[in-house]
Amino acid sequence: MIFLISLLKIARVEYEGGDWYNDPEILPNITKEFNSRVYPIFDTNAYSARLSSPAIYEFVMLFITGHGSIRLSEDERKNLRKYLENGGFLYVDDDYGLDSAFRREIKEVFPEYELVEIPNDHPIFKAFYEISLPKVHEHYPGPPKAYGIFIRGRLAVFYTWNSNVSDGWTDRYNDPPEIREKAIRMGINILYYALIGI
């Protein structure tokens, strides 16, 4: 039996330059799915935080999505690096157009690390469900891709491109049920991995 003093929280990152706030229901939805399918350990409220705030250390996972640009200040970069080096986990889902700006910013945060492609046999794809990265929405030609940054062997940054997994955590786009189910399963795996760090 697991006993928790308080429920675990995840937060959406507020950033300059883009619509960090789009589809506000997606994090509450995926944490509710995790609670019902795995174990009820997540606070399902919608939280957000600036990367410069000490409040980010209250969250077991940070999440970035949106369209277009993202700009981080030097304080935000330094605090994000500290958060990740001390066991934090960042999931970024390109909701079309975020790619070049995110790659630029994460290189500023970790100039010594490469954003490397994550193979299909990585534990994040079988943390709870055995699944491959789904393509929820078509944004670019070709297959969806997953990338990451490893810190001392631990996957600390997980980035999905041409997949748009988080769009499948809401029903506002009328995606087919089988696509939404794949997206939800991938989301549960991401949360599970963020907690366990297999």
Contact map, one row per residue, 1 for C-alpha under 8 A:
111000000000000000000000000000000000000000000000000000000000000000000000000000000000000000000000000000000000000000000000000000000000000000000000000000000000000000000000000000000000000000000000000000
111100000000000000000000000000000000000000000000000000000000000000000000000000000000000000000000000000000000000000000000000000000000000000000000000000000000000000000000000000000000000000000000000000
111110000000000000000000000000000000000000000000000000000000000000000000000000000000000000000000000000000000000000000000000000000000000000000000000000000000000000000000000000000000000000000000000000
011111100000000000000000000000000000000010000000000000000000000000000000000000000000000000000000000000000000000000000000000000000000000000000000000000000000000000000000000000000000000000000000000000
001111100000000000000000000000000000000000000000000000000000000000000000000000000000000000000000000000000000000000000000000000000000000000000000000000000000000000000000000000000000000000000000000000
000111110000000000000000000000000000000000000000000000000000000000000000000000000000000000000000000000000000000000000000000000000000000000000000000000000000000000000000000000000000000000000000000000
000111111000000000000000000000000000000011100000000000000000000000000000000000000000000000000000000000000000000000000000000000000000000000000000000000000000000000000000000000000000000000000000000000
000001111100000000000000000000000000000011100000000000000011000000000000000000000000000000000000000000000000000000000000000000000000000000000000000000000000000000000000000000000000000000000000000000
000000111110000000000000000000000000000001110010000000000111100000000000000000000000000000000000000000000000000000000000000000000000000000000000000000000000000000000000000000000000000000000000000000
000000011111000000000000001000000000000000100010000000000011111000000000000000000000000000000000000000000000000000000000000000000000000000000000000000000000000000000000000000000000000000000000000000
000000001111100000000000001000000000000000000111100000010010111000000000000000000000000000000000000000000000000000000000000000000000000000000000000000000000000000000000000000000000000000000000000000
000000000111110000011000001000000000000000000111100000000000011100000000000000000000000000000000000000000000000000000000000000000000000000000000000000000000000000000000000000000000000000000000000000
000000000011111000010000000000000000000000000001111000000000011100000000000000000000000000000000000000000000000000000000000000000000000000000000000000000000000000000000000000000000000000000000000000
000000000001111100011000000000000000000000000001111000000000000000000000000000000000000000000000000000000000000000000000000000000000000000000000000000000000000000000000000000000000000000000000000000
000000000000111111010000000000000000000000000000011000000000000000000111000000000000000000000000000000000000000000000000000000000000000000000000000000000000000000000000000000000000000000000000000000
000000000000011111000000000000000000000000000000000000000000000000001111000000000000000000000000000000000000000000000000000000000000000000000000000000000000000000000000000000000000000000000000000000
000000000000001111100000000000000000000000000000000000000000000000011110000000000000000000000000000000000000000000000000000000000000000000000000000000000000000000000000000000000000000000000000000000
000000000000001111110000000000000000000000000000000000000000000001111100000000000000000000000000000000000000000000000000000000000000000000000000000000000000000000000000000000000000000000000000000000
000000000000000011111100000000000000000000000000000000000000000001110000000000000000000000000000000000000000000000000000000000000000000000000000000000000000000000000000000000000000000000000000000000
000000000001111001111100000000000000000000000000000000000000000111100000000000000000000000000000000000000000000000000000000000000000000000000000000000000000000000000000000000000000000000000000000000
000000000001010000111111000000000000000000000000000000000000000001000000000000000000000000000000000000000000000000000000000000000000000000000000000000000000000000000000000000000000000000000000000000
000000000000000000111111000000000000000000000000000000000000000011000000000000000000000000000000000000000000000000000000000000000000000000000000000000000000000000000000000000000000000000000000000000
000000000000000000001111110000000000000000000000000000000000000000000000000000000000000000000000000000000000000000000000000000000000000000000000000000000000000000000010010000000000000000000000000000
000000000000000000001111111000000000000000000100000000000000000000000000000000000000000000000000000000000000000000000000000000000000000000000000000000000000000000000000000000000000000000000000000000
000000000000000000000011111110000000000000000100000000000000000000000000000000000000000000000000000000000000000000000000000000000000000000000000000000000000000000000000010000000000000000000000000000
000000000000000000000011111111000000000000000000000000000000000000000000000000000000000000000000000000000000000000000000000000000000000000000000000000000000000000000110110000000000000000000000000000
000000000111000000000001111111100000000000011100000000000000000000000000000000000000000000000000000000000000000000000000000000000000000000000000000000000000000000000000100000000000000000000000000000
000000000000000000000000111111110000000000011100000000000000000000000000000000000000000000000000000000000000000000000000000000000000000000000000000000000000000000000000000000000000000000000000000000
000000000000000000000000111111111000000000010000000000000000000000000000000000000000000000000000000000000000000000000000000000000000000000000000000000000000000000000000110000000000000000000000000000
000000000000000000000000011111111100000000000000000000000000000000000000000000000000000000000000000000000000000000000000000000000000000000000000000000000000000000000000100000000000000100110000000000
000000000000000000000000001111111110000001110000000000000000000000000000000000000000000000000000000000000000000000000000000000000000000000000000000000000000000000000000000000000000000000010000000000
000000000000000000000000000111111111000001010000000000000000000000000000000000000000000000000000000000000000000000000000000000000000000000000000000000000000000000000000000000000000000000000000000000
000000000000000000000000000011111111100000000000000000000000000000000000000000000000000000000000000000000000000000000000000000000000000000000000000000000000000000000000000000000000000100010000000000
000000000000000000000000000001111111111101000000000000000000000000000000000000000000000000000000000000000000000000000000000000000000000000000000000000000000000000000000000000000000000000010010000000
000000000000000000000000000000111111111111000000000000000000000000000000000000000000000000000000000000000000000000000000000000000000000000000000000000000000000000000000000000000000000000000000000000
000000000000000000000000000000011111111100000000000000000000000000000000000000000000000000000000000000000000000000000000000000000000000000000000000000000000000000000000000000000000000000000000000000
000000000000000000000000000000001111111000000000000000000000000000000000000000000000000000000000000000000000000000000000000000000000000000000000000000000000000000000000000000000000000000000000000000
000000000000000000000000000000000111111100000000000000000000000000000000000000000000000000000000000000000000000000000000000000000000000000000000000000000000000000000000000000000000000000000000000000
000000000000000000000000000000000111111110000000000000000000000000000000000000000000000000000000000000000000000000000000000000000000000000000000000000000000000000000000000000000000000000000000000000
000000000000000000000000000000000111011111000000000000000000000000000000000000000000000000000000000000000000000000000000000000000000000000000000000000000000000000000000000000000000000000000000000000
000100110000000000000000000000000010001111100000000000000000000000000000000000000000000000000000000000000000000000000000000000000000000000000000000000000000000000000000000000000000000000000000000000
000000111000000000000000000000110110000111110000000000000000000000000000000000000000000000000000000000000000000000000000000000000000000000000000000000000000000000000000000000000000000000000000000000
000000111100000000000000000000100000000011111000000000000000000000000000000000000000000000000000000000000000000000000000000000000000000000000000000000000000000000000000000000000000000000000000000000
000000001000000000000000001110110000000001111100000000000000000000000000000000000000000000000000000000000000000000000000000000000000000000000000000000000000000000000000000000000000000000000000000000
000000000000000000000000001100000000000000111110000000000000000000000000000000000000000000000000000000000000000000000000000000000000000000000000000000000000000000000000000000000000000000000000000000
000000000011000000000001101100000000000000011111000000000000000000000000000000000000000000000000000000000000000000000000000000000000000000000000000000000000000000000000000000000000000000000000000000
000000001111000000000000000000000000000000001111100000000000000000000000000000000000000000000000000000000000000000000000000000000000000000000000000000000000000000000000000000000000000000000000000000
000000000011110000000000000000000000000000000111110000000000000000000000000000000000000000000000000000000000000000000000000000000000000000000000000000000000000000000000000000000000000000000000000000
000000000011110000000000000000000000000000000011111010110000000000000000000000000000000000000000000000000000000000000000000000000000000000000000000000000000000000000000000000000000000000000000000000
000000000000111000000000000000000000000000000001111110010000000000000000000100000000000000000000000000000000000000000000000000000000000000000000000000000000000000000000000000000000000000000000000000
000000000000111000000000000000000000000000000000111111010000000000000000001110110000000000000000000000000000000000000000000000000000000000000000000000000000000000000000000000000000000000000000000000
000000000000000000000000000000000000000000000000011111000000000000000000001110110000000000000000000000000000000000000000000000000000000000000000000000000000000000000000000000000000000000000000000000
000000000000000000000000000000000000000000000000111111110000000000000000000000100000000000000000000000000000000000000000000000000000000000000000000000000000000000000000000000000000000000000000000000
000000000000000000000000000000000000000000000000001111111000000000000000000000000000000000000000000000000000000000000000000000000000000000000000000000000000000000000000000000000000000000000000000000
000000000000000000000000000000000000000000000000100011111110000000000000000000000000000000000000000000000000000000000000000000000000000000000000000000000000000000000000000000000000000000000000000000
000000000010000000000000000000000000000000000000111011111110010000000000000000000010000000000000000000000000000000000000000000000000000000000000000000000000000000000000000000000000000000000000000000
000000000000000000000000000000000000000000000000000001111111000000000000000000000010000100000000000000000000000000000000000000000000000000000000000000000000000000000000000000000000000000000000000000
000000001000000000000000000000000000000000000000000000111111000000000000000000000000000000000000000000000000000000000000000000000000000000000000000000000000000000000000000000000000000000000000000000
000000011110000000000000000000000000000000000000000000111111110000000000000000000000000000000000000000000000000000000000000000000000000000000000000000000000000000000000000000000000000000000000000000
000000011100000000000000000000000000000000000000000000001111110000000000000000000000000110000000000000000000000000000000000000000000000000000000000000000000000000000000000000000000000000000000011000
000000001110000000000000000000000000000000000000000000000011111000000000000000000000000111100000000000000000000000000000000000000000000000000000000000000000000000000000000000000000000000000010010000
000000000111100000000000000000000000000000000000000000010011111100000000000000000000000111100000000000000000000000000000000000000000000000000000000000000000000000000000000000000000000000000000000000
000000000111100000000000000000000000000000000000000000000000111110000000000000000000000001111000000000000000000000000000000000000000000000000000000000000000000000000000000000000000000000000000000000
000000000001100000010000000000000000000000000000000000000000011111000000000000000000000001111000000000000000000000000000000000000000000000000000000000000000000000000000000000000000000000000000000000
000000000000000000010100000000000000000000000000000000000000001111100000000000000000000000011110010000000000000000000000000000000000000000000000000000000000000000000000000000000000000000000000000000
000000000000000001111100000000000000000000000000000000000000000111110000000000000000000000001111110000000000000000000000000000000000000000000000000000000000000000000000000000000000000000000000000000
000000000000000001110000000000000000000000000000000000000000000011111000000000000000000000000111110000000000000000000000000000000000000000000000000000000000000000000000000000000000000000000000000000
000000000000000011100000000000000000000000000000000000000000000001111100000000000000000000000001110010000000000000000000000000000000000000000000000000000000000000000000000000000000000000000000000000
000000000000000111000000000000000000000000000000000000000000000000111110000000000000000000000000110011000000000000000000000000000000000000000000000000000000000000000000000000000000000000000000000000
000000000000001111000000000000000000000000000000000000000000000000011111000000000000000000000000010011001000000000000000000000000000000000000000000000000000000000000000000000000000000000000000000000
000000000000001110000000000000000000000000000000000000000000000000001111100000000000000000000000000010001000000000000000000000000000000000000000000000000000000000000000000000000000000000000000000000
000000000000001100000000000000000000000000000000000000000000000000000111110110000000000000000000000000001000000000000000000000000000000000000000000000000000000000000000000000000000000000000000000000
000000000000000000000000000000000000000000000000000000000000000000000011111110000000000000000000000000000000000000000000000000000000000000000000000000000000000000000000000000000000000000000000000000
000000000000000000000000000000000000000000000000000000000000000000000001111111000000000000000000000000000000000000000000000000000000000000000000000000000000000000000000000000000000000000000000000000
000000000000000000000000000000000000000000000000001100000000000000000000111111100000000000000000000000000000000000000000000000000000000000000000000000000000000000000000000000000000000000000000000000
000000000000000000000000000000000000000000000000011100000000000000000001111111110000000000000000000000000000000000000000000000000000000000000000000000000000000000000000000000000000000000000000000000
000000000000000000000000000000000000000000000000001100000000000000000001111111111000000000000000000000000001100000000000000000000000000000000000000000000000000000000000000000000000000000000000000000
000000000000000000000000000000000000000000000000000000000000000000000000011111111100000000000000000000000000100000000000000000000000000000000000000000000000000000000000000000000000000000000000000000
000000000000000000000000000000000000000000000000001110000000000000000000001111111110000000000000000000000000000000000000000000000000000000000000000000000000000000000000000000000000000000000000000000
000000000000000000000000000000000000000000000000001100000000000000000000000111111111000000000000000000000000100000000000000000000000000000000000000000000000000000000000000000000000000000000000000000
000000000000000000000000000000000000000000000000000000000000000000000000000011111111100000000000000000000000110000000000000000000000000000000000000000000000000000000000000000000000000000000000000000
000000000000000000000000000000000000000000000000000000000000000000000000000001111111110000000000000000000000000000000000000000000000000000000000000000000000000000000000000000000000000000000000000000
000000000000000000000000000000000000000000000000000000011000000000000000000000111111111100000000000000000000000000000000000000000000000000000000000000000000000000000000000000000000000000000000000000
000000000000000000000000000000000000000000000000000000000000000000000000000000011111111111000000000000000000000000000000000000000000000000000000000000000001100000000000000000000000000000000000000000
000000000000000000000000000000000000000000000000000000000000000000000000000000001111111100000000000000000000000000000000000000000000000000000000000000100000000000000000000000000000000000000000000000
000000000000000000000000000000000000000000000000000000000000000000000000000000000111111100000000000000000000000000000000000000000000000000000000000000000000000000000000000000000000000000000000000000
000000000000000000000000000000000000000000000000000000000000000000000000000000000011111110000000000000000000000000000000000000000000000000000000000000000001000000000000000000000000000000000000000000
000000000000000000000000000000000000000000000000000000001001110000000000000000000011111111000000000000000000000000000000000000000000000000000000000000000001000000000000000000000000000000000000010000
000000000000000000000000000000000000000000000000000000000001110000000000000000000001001111100000000000000000000000000000000000000000000000000000000000000011110000000000000000000000000000000000010000
000000000000000000000000000000000000000000000000000000000000111100000000000000000001000111110000000000000000000000000000000000000000000000000000000000000001110000000000000000000000000000000000000000
000000000000000000000000000000000000000000000000000000000000111100000000000000000000000011111000000000000000000000000000000000000000000000000000000000000000111000000000000000000000000000000100000000
000000000000000000000000000000000000000000000000000000000000001110000000000000000000000001111100000000000000000000000000000000000000000000000000000000000000111100000000000000000000000000000000000000
000000000000000000000000000000000000000000000000000000000000001111000000000000000000000000111110000000000000000000000000000000000000000000000000000000000000001110111100000000000000000000000000000000
000000000000000000000000000000000000000000000000000000000000000011100000000000000000000000011111111000000000000000000000000000000000000000000000000000000000001111110000000000000000000000000000000000
000000000000000000000000000000000000000000000000000000000000000011100000000000000000000000001111110000000000000000000000000000000000000000000000000000000000000000010010000000000000000000000000000000
000000000000000000000000000000000000000000000000000000000000000001110000000000000000000000000111111000000000000000000000000000000000000000100000000000000000000001010000000000000000000000000000000000
000000000000000000000000000000000000000000000000000000000000000001111000000000000000000000000111111100000000000000000000000000000000000000000000000000000000000000000000000000000000000000000000000000
000000000000000000000000000000000000000000000000000000000000000011111100000000000000000000000111111111000000000000000000000000000000000000000000000000000000000000000000000000000000000000000000000000
000000000000000000000000000000000000000000000000000000000000000000000000000000000000000000000101111111100000000000000000000000000000000000000000000000000000000010000000000000000000000000000000000000
000000000000000000000000000000000000000000000000000000000000000000000000000000000000000000000000111111110000000000000000000000000000000000000000000000000000000000000000000000000000000000000000000000
000000000000000000000000000000000000000000000000000000000000000000011110000000000000000000000000011111111000000000000000000000000000000000000000000000000000000000000000000000000000000000000000000000
000000000000000000000000000000000000000000000000000000000000000000001100000000000000000000000000011111111100000000000000000000000000000000000000000000000000000000000000000000000000000000000000000000
000000000000000000000000000000000000000000000000000000000000000000000000000000000000000000000000001111111110000000100000000000000000000000000000000000000000000000000000000000000000000000000000000000
000000000000000000000000000000000000000000000000000000000000000000000000000000000000000000000000000111111111000000000000000000000000000000000000000000000000000000000000000000000000000000000000000000
000000000000000000000000000000000000000000000000000000000000000000000111000000000000000000000000000011111111100000000000000000000000000000000000000000000000000000000000000000000000000000000000000000
000000000000000000000000000000000000000000000000000000000000000000000000000000000000000000000000000001111111111000000000000000000000000000000000000000000000000000000000000000000000000000000000000000
000000000000000000000000000000000000000000000000000000000000000000000000000000000000000000000000000000111111111111000000000000000000000000000000000000000000000000000000000000000000000000000000000000
000000000000000000000000000000000000000000000000000000000000000000000000000010000000000000000000000000011111111000000000000000000000000000000000000000000000000000000000000000000000000000000000000000
000000000000000000000000000000000000000000000000000000000000000000000000000011011000000000000000000000001111111000000000000000000000000000000000000000000000000000000000000000000000000000000000000000
000000000000000000000000000000000000000000000000000000000000000000000000000000001000000000000000000000000111111111000000000000000000000000000000000000000000000000000000000000000000000000000000000000
000000000000000000000000000000000000000000000000000000000000000000000000000000000000000000000000000000000111111111000000000000000000000000000000000000000000000000000000000000000000000000000000000000
000000000000000000000000000000000000000000000000000000000000000000000000000000000000000000000000000000000010011111000000000000000000000000000000000000000000000000000000000000000000000000000000000000
000000000000000000000000000000000000000000000000000000000000000000000000000000000000000000000000000000000010011111100000000000000000000000000000000011000000000000000000000000000000000000000000000000
000000000000000000000000000000000000000000000000000000000000000000000000000000000000000000000000000000000010011111110000000000000000000000000000000010000000000000000000000000000000000000000000000000
000000000000000000000000000000000000000000000000000000000000000000000000000000000000000000000000000000100000000011111000000000000000000000000000001110000000000000000000000000000000000000000000000000
000000000000000000000000000000000000000000000000000000000000000000000000000000000000000000000000000000000000000001111100000000000000000000000000001110000000000000000000000000000000000000000000000000
000000000000000000000000000000000000000000000000000000000000000000000000000000000000000000000000000000000000000000111110000000000000000000000000111100000000000000000000000000000000000000000000000000
000000000000000000000000000000000000000000000000000000000000000000000000000000000000000000000000000000000000000000011111010000000000000000000000111100000000000000000000000000000000000000000000000000
000000000000000000000000000000000000000000000000000000000000000000000000000000000000000000000000000000000000000000001111110000000000000000000000010000000000000000000000000000000000000000000000000000
000000000000000000000000000000000000000000000000000000000000000000000000000000000000000000000000000000000000000000000111110010000001100000000000000000000000000000000000000000000000000000000000000000
000000000000000000000000000000000000000000000000000000000000000000000000000000000000000000000000000000000000000000000011111011000000000000000000000000000000000000000000000000000000000000000000000000
000000000000000000000000000000000000000000000000000000000000000000000000000000000000000000000000000000000000000000000111111111000000000000000000000000000000000000000000000000000000000000000000000000
000000000000000000000000000000000000000000000000000000000000000000000000000000000000000000000000000000000000000000000000111111100000000000000000000000000000000000000000000000000000000000000000100001
000000000000000000000000000000000000000000000000000000000000000000000000000000000000000000000000000000000000000000000000011111100000000000000000000000000000000000000000000000000000000000001100100001
000000000000000000000000000000000000000000000000000000000000000000000000000000000000000000000000000000000000000000000001111111101111100000000000000000000000000000000000000000000000000001001000000000
000000000000000000000000000000000000000000000000000000000000000000000000000000000000000000000000000000000000000000000000111111111110000000000000000000000000000000000000000000000000000000001000000000
000000000000000000000000000000000000000000000000000000000000000000000000000000000000000000000000000000000000000000000000001111111100000000000000000000000000000000000000000000000000000000001101100001
000000000000000000000000000000000000000000000000000000000000000000000000000000000000000000000000000000000000000000000000000001111100000000000000000000000000000000000000000000000000000000011001000000
000000000000000000000000000000000000000000000000000000000000000000000000000000000000000000000000000000000000000000000000000011111110000000000000000000000000000000000000000000000000000011011000000000
000000000000000000000000000000000000000000000000000000000000000000000000000000000000000000000000000000000000000000000000000011111111000000000000000000000000000000000000000000000000000000000000000000
000000000000000000000000000000000000000000000000000000000000000000000000000000000000000000000000000000000000000000000000000011001111100000000000000000000000000000000000000000000000010011000000000000
000000000000000000000000000000000000000000000000000000000000000000000000000000000000000000000000000000000000000000000001000010000111110000000000000000000000000000000000000000000000000001000000000000
000000000000000000000000000000000000000000000000000000000000000000000000000000000000000000000000000000000000000000000001000010000011111000000001110000000000000000100000000000000000000001000000000000
000000000000000000000000000000000000000000000000000000000000000000000000000000000000000000000000000000000000000000000000000000000001111100000001000000000000000000101000000000000010011001000000000000
000000000000000000000000000000000000000000000000000000000000000000000000000000000000000000000000000000000000000000000000000000000000111111000011000000000000000001111000000000000000000000000000000000
000000000000000000000000000000000000000000000000000000000000000000000000000000000000000000000000000000000000000000000000000000000000011111000000000000000000000000111011000000100011001000000000000000
000000000000000000000000000000000000000000000000000000000000000000000000000000000000000000000000000000000000000000000000000000000000001111100000000000000000000001110010000000000000000000000000000000
000000000000000000000000000000000000000000000000000000000000000000000000000000000000000000000000000000000000000000000000000000000000001111111000000000000000000001100000000000000000000000000000000000
000000000000000000000000000000000000000000000000000000000000000000000000000000000000000000000001000000000000000000000000000000000000000011111000000000000000000001100000000000000000000000000000000000
000000000000000000000000000000000000000000000000000000000000000000000000000000000000000000000000000000000000000000000000000000000000000001111100000000000000000001000000000000000000000000000000000000
000000000000000000000000000000000000000000000000000000000000000000000000000000000000000000000000000000000000000000000000000000000000000001111110000000000000000000000000000000000000000000000000000000
000000000000000000000000000000000000000000000000000000000000000000000000000000000000000000000000000000000000000000000000000000000000000000011111000000000000000000000000000000000000000000000000000000
000000000000000000000000000000000000000000000000000000000000000000000000000000000000000000000000000000000000000000000000000000000000001000001111100000000000000001000000000000000000000000000000000000
000000000000000000000000000000000000000000000000000000000000000000000000000000000000000000000000000000000000000000000000000000000000111000000111110000000000000111100000000000000000000000000000000000
000000000000000000000000000000000000000000000000000000000000000000000000000000000000000000000000000000000000000000001100000000000000100000000011111000000000000111100000000000000000000000000000000000
000000000000000000000000000000000000000000000000000000000000000000000000000000000000000000000000000000000000000000001110000000000000100000000001111100000000011110000000000000000000000000000000000000
000000000000000000000000000000000000000000000000000000000000000000000000000000000000000000000000000000000000000000111100000000000000000000000000111110000000011110000000000000000000000000000000000000
000000000000000000000000000000000000000000000000000000000000000000000000000000000000000000000000000000000000000000111100000000000000000000000000011111000011111000000000000000000000000000000000000000
000000000000000000000000000000000000000000000000000000000000000000000000000000000000000000000000000000000000000011110000000000000000000000000000001111100011110000000000000000000000000000000000000000
000000000000000000000000000000000000000000000000000000000000000000000000000000000000000000000000000000000000000010000000000000000000000000000000000111111111100000000000000000000000000000000000000000
000000000000000000000000000000000000000000000000000000000000000000000000000000000000100000000000000000000000000000000000000000000000000000000000000011111111000000000000000000000000000000000000000000
000000000000000000000000000000000000000000000000000000000000000000000000000000000000000000000000000000000000000000000000000000000000000000000000000001111100000000000000000000000000000000000000000000
000000000000000000000000000000000000000000000000000000000000000000000000000000000000000000000000000000000000000000000000000000000000000000000000000001111110000000000000000000000000000000000000000000
000000000000000000000000000000000000000000000000000000000000000000000000000000000000000000000000000000000000000000000000000000000000000000000000000001111111000000000000000000000000000000000000000010
000000000000000000000000000000000000000000000000000000000000000000000000000000000000000010000000000000000000000000000000000000000000000000000000000111101111110000000000000000000000000000000000000010
000000000000000000000000000000000000000000000000000000000000000000000000000000000001001111000000000000000000000000000000000000000000000000000000000111100111110000000000000000000000000000000000000000
000000000000000000000000000000000000000000000000000000000000000000000000000000000001000011110000000000000000000000000000000000000000000000000000000111000011111000000000000000000000000000000000000000
000000000000000000000000000000000000000000000000000000000000000000000000000000000000000011110000000000000000000000000000000000000000000000000000011110000011111100000000000000000000000000000000000000
000000000000000000000000000000000000000000000000000000000000000000000000000000000000000000111100000000000000000000000000000000000000000000000000011100000000111110000000000000000000000000000000000000
000000000000000000000000000000000000000000000000000000000000000000000000000000000000000000011100000000000000000000000000000000000000000000000001111000000000011111111000000000000000000000000000000000
000000000000000000000000000000000000000000000000000000000000000000000000000000000000000000001100001000000000000000000000000000000000000000000001111000000000001111110000000000000000000000000000000000
000000000000000000000000000000000000000000000000000000000000000000000000000000000000000000000101000000000000000000000000000000000000001011110011100000000000000111110000000000000000000000000000000000
000000000000000000000000000000000000000000000000000000000000000000000000000000000000000000001100000000000000000000000000000000000000111111100001100000000000000111111000000000000000000000000000000000
000000000000000000000000000000000000000000000000000000000000000000000000000000000000000000001111000000000000000000000000000000000000001110000000000000000000000111111111000000000000000000000000000000
000000000000000000000000000000000000000000000000000000000000000000000000000000000000000000001000000000000000000000000000000000000000011100000000000000000000000100111111100000000000001101100000000000
000000000000000000000000010000000000000000000000000000000000000000000000000000000000000000001000000000000000000000000000000000000000000000000000000000000000000000011111110000000000001000100000000000
000000000000000000000010010000000000000000000000000000000000000000000000000000000000000000000010000000000000000000000000000000000000000110000000000000000000000000011111110010000000001000000000000000
000000000000000000000000000000000000000000000000000000000000000000000000000000000000000000000000000000000000000000000000000000000000000100000000000000000000000000011111111000100011101100000000000000
000000000000000000000000011011000000000000000000000000000000000000000000000000000000000000000000000000000000000000000000000000000000000000000000000000000000000000001111111000000001001100100000000000
000000000000000000000010110010000000000000000000000000000000000000000000000000000000000000000000000000000000000000000000000000000000000000000000000000000000000000000111111110000000000000000000000000
000000000000000000000000000000000000000000000000000000000000000000000000000000000000000000000000000000000000000000000000000000000000000000000000000000000000000000000001111111100000000000000000000000
000000000000000000000000000000000000000000000000000000000000000000000000000000000000000000000000000000000000000000000000000000000000000000000000000000000000000000000000011111000000000000000000000000
000000000000000000000000000000000000000000000000000000000000000000000000000000000000000000000000000000000000000000000000000000000000000000000000000000000000000000000010011111100000000000000000000000
000000000000000000000000000000000000000000000000000000000000000000000000000000000000000000000000000000000000000000000000000000000000000000000000000000000000000000000000001111110000000000000000000000
000000000000000000000000000000000000000000000000000000000000000000000000000000000000000000000000000000000000000000000000000000000000000100000000000000000000000000000001001011111011000000000000000000
000000000000000000000000000000000000000000000000000000000000000000000000000000000000000000000000000000000000000000000000000000000000000000000000000000000000000000000000000001111111000000000000000000
000000000000000000000000000000000000000000000000000000000000000000000000000000000000000000000000000000000000000000000000000000000000000000000000000000000000000000000000000000111111100000000000000000
000000000000000000000000000000000000000000000000000000000000000000000000000000000000000000000000000000000000000000000000000000000000000000000000000000000000000000000000000000011111110000000000000000
000000000000000000000000000000000000000000000000000000000000000000000000000000000000000000000000000000000000000000000000000000000000010100000000000000000000000000000001000000111111111000000000000000
000000000000000000000000000000000000000000000000000000000000000000000000000000000000000000000000000000000000000000000000000000000000000100000000000000000000000000000001100000111111111100000000000000
000000000000000000000000000000000000000000000000000000000000000000000000000000000000000000000000000000000000000000000000000000000000000000000000000000000000000000000001000000001111111110000000000000
000000000000000000000000000000000000000000000000000000000000000000000000000000000000000000000000000000000000000000000000000000000010010000000000000000000000000000000000000000000111111111000000000000
000000000000000000000000000000000000000000000000000000000000000000000000000000000000000000000000000000000000000000000000000000000000010100000000000000000000000000001111100000000011111111100000000000
000000000000000000000000000001001000000000000000000000000000000000000000000000000000000000000000000000000000000000000000000000000000000000000000000000000000000000001001100000000001111111110000000000
000000000000000000000000000000000000000000000000000000000000000000000000000000000000000000000000000000000000000000000000000000001010000000000000000000000000000000000000000000000000111111111000000000
000000000000000000000000000000000000000000000000000000000000000000000000000000000000000000000000000000000000000000000000000010001011110000000000000000000000000000001000000000000000011111111100000000
000000000000000000000000000001000000000000000000000000000000000000000000000000000000000000000000000000000000000000000000000000000000000000000000000000000000000000001100100000000000001111111110000000
000000000000000000000000000001101100000000000000000000000000000000000000000000000000000000000000000000000000000000000000000000011000000000000000000000000000000000000000000000000000000111111111000000
000000000000000000000000000000000000000000000000000000000000000000000000000000000000000000000000000000000000000000000000000111111000000000000000000000000000000000000000000000000000000011111111100000
000000000000000000000000000000000000000000000000000000000000000000000000000000000000000000100000000000000000000000000000000100100000000000000000000000000000000000000000000000000000000001111111110000
000000000000000000000000000000000100000000000000000000000000100000000000000000000000000000000000000000000000000000000000000000000000000000000000000000000000000000000000000000000000000000111111111000
000000000000000000000000000000000000000000000000000000000000000000000000000000000000000000000000000000000000000000000000000000110000000000000000000000000000000000000000000000000000000000011111111100
000000000000000000000000000000000000000000000000000000000000000000000000000000000000000000000000000000000000000000000000001100100000000000000000000000000000000000000000000000000000000000001111111111
000000000000000000000000000000000000000000000000000000000001100000000000000000000000000110000000000000000000000000000000000000000000000000000000000000000000000000000000000000000000000000000111111110
000000000000000000000000000000000000000000000000000000000001000000000000000000000000000000000000000000000000000000000000000000000000000000000000000000000000000000000000000000000000000000000011111110
000000000000000000000000000000000000000000000000000000000000000000000000000000000000000000000000000000000000000000000000000000000000000000000000000000000000000000000000000000000000000000000001111111
000000000000000000000000000000000000000000000000000000000000000000000000000000000000000000000000000000000000000000000000000000000000000000000000000000000110000000000000000000000000000000000000111111
000000000000000000000000000000000000000000000000000000000000000000000000000000000000000000000000000000000000000000000000001100100000000000000000000000000000000000000000000000000000000000000000100111
